[in-house]
Amino acid sequence: MFAQSAHALSCMRPNIARSFNEFAQSDDIYVLGFGKITPTQKIIDPNKGKDGVAKHESYSVQASFSGRFMGKSGWGEPKTLPVRVEVQCLSIWCGGFPSGKQDAIAFFQKTKSGYVLNMGPCGGNYKASPTSQEQSILKSCFRNNKCSNAQIEKLGGTYR
């Protein structure tokens, strides 16, 4: 009899209020955007595997963000600017390029070379089709520099 190794990825259910707190506490600079992300280059996903075998490798895609950034008074003026989407893998689990078909909330890391959206296998950096309640809670979190435990719970997630 042969023993087989079991691999599993355990992720907390994504919660944009909890994500807000994590990004607010980061040493890196993050900005909160609301809009659409569209690739500006062909997406060549190395994880599809031309020979039928997925490689499970992280990859980067140049894209355009068209939307608004959050400020103290709410969503700012519309902007369109270049961004980089980093699709990350952890073992055999990978994130994916966000759908540009609907508006979304995205936490962009501000770097010396521009804005980066990290799409990991567990999510949390991107929320498609956010509700008006989710947007309202994020505006409150932004004004207070933190989401409360009650706000995290209201969006369906446990707080930590």
C-alpha angles and dihedrals in degrees: 000000000000125000115228122206116233120214123197136169116214115200132173113240106268114255119180093209091054089045089052090057093047092051093043089055094047122109086225122080117250131183126200116231134186118198144062130316116209126182115242092194133042111278109235105186108200089197094071090072115215090221093047094262115109116223098203094216128153116244141185130228128190111228145164125244116207112185146064135301124224119253134170091277095045133264112004131218119308115270137177117207141153119267136175121230114208111199107200132200131203110195105308097343120090138178119232141225109276119252111253093201097092137030115268142181113243133182106218121196110225109223135171089262097047140272121339129193112201113207108192129176094260098050125213099133096077135038120187120214098003115202123240087251091055091049092048092050091049091051089054092046090050092052091049095039088233142056115236123233088250091056091050090050091047089059091054104260138109116243128231 
